[in-house]
Amino acid sequence: MATKLTTEGEALFAEGNITEAKDRFLAAVKDDLKDKEALNSLGVIAFQENRNDHAARYFSQCLSIDPFYLDGVLNFCELLKATDNLGGAANLLEMVAESSDRTG
């Protein structure tokens, strides 16, 4: 469930105000370390800024909270694809499938 800060960040991001959006997402994560939406959004911003190591960390944190969070899985796969790490993307999808087998 998105917090008020995350919702504000998403609106700012949609308006193209990336700096303020990033500030809201960082504040959201500071308030709630398990805000997967904010972590995913920080990953997207880092990816857009070509800060791929940061993006990978944010996406990893996001998916450690919820390995089935579709936006996080897809965004992390996009990062891995863009960095020519298709094996990493395949491993990520395999991990999600294995987690699904254990929980379902």
N, C-alpha and C positions, 0 to 999 in steps of 0.2 A: 504494500500500500504506500503510495507516494505521500511524502510529507508536504506541508505547505511550501517549504523552501524548494523542494524538488519540483513541485508544480510551477512555482514562480520561475525556476531555472529553465524548465521546458518551454515556458511561454517566451522568455527572453531569448532562448536559443532559436526558437521558431521565427522571432523577429530579426534575427541576425546579430543580436547583441551578445556575442560570445563571451566577452570579458565578464560582464555582469552575471551571465548564466553560470559560468565557471565558478564565480564567487558563491552563488547560491548553492550549487552542487557541493562545493567544498564545505560550506556551512552545514548542509544537510548531513553529510557524512560525519562531520565533527559531532553533531547532535545524536546521530544514530549510525554506528559503524556497520549496521546490517541493511542500510538503505541501498538495495540492489539497483534501483532505478537511477539513483544519483551516481553510483559507481560506474554503471554502464555509460551514462552520459559523459562522465569525466573521461572514460575510455574513448568515446567517440571524439571528443574535443582533442584529446592528446593525439589520436590517430590523424585527425585533420591537420594538426600542427606538426606532423612528422616526428612526433615523440613516441616512437613505436614501443620502446621499452616501458615507458609510463603507461601507454595504452594497454599493453599486455598485462601489466600488474593490476590495473583497474578491472579489466575484464576477468582476470583470474579471481580477484576478490569477489566480484559480482557472482561468478559461477560457484565459488566455494559456499556462498550463502544459499543459492538456488541453482543447482546444475541443470534444471529444466527451464530456466528463464530464457525464452526464445530469443528475445532481442539481444541478450548477452551472448548467447551461443552464435547467432548469426553475425553479430558485429565482430566477435573474436575470430570467427572463420574468415571474414572479410580481411581482417588485419593479417592473418596467417597467409591468406592467398596473395595479398598485395606484397608481402615480404618473401614470396616464393617459398613458403613453408607449407606446401600442400600436405606433406606428411603430418605436420602438426595439426592441421585442420582435420585430417582423417582420424588422428589419435583423439582429438577433442570430441568428435562425433561418436567415436567408438566408446569413449568414457561415458558420455551421456547415455548411450544405448545400454551399456552395462549397468549403469545406475538405475535405469528404467527397469531392467530385468530383475534387479534386487528389490525394488519397491513395488513393482506391479505384479 
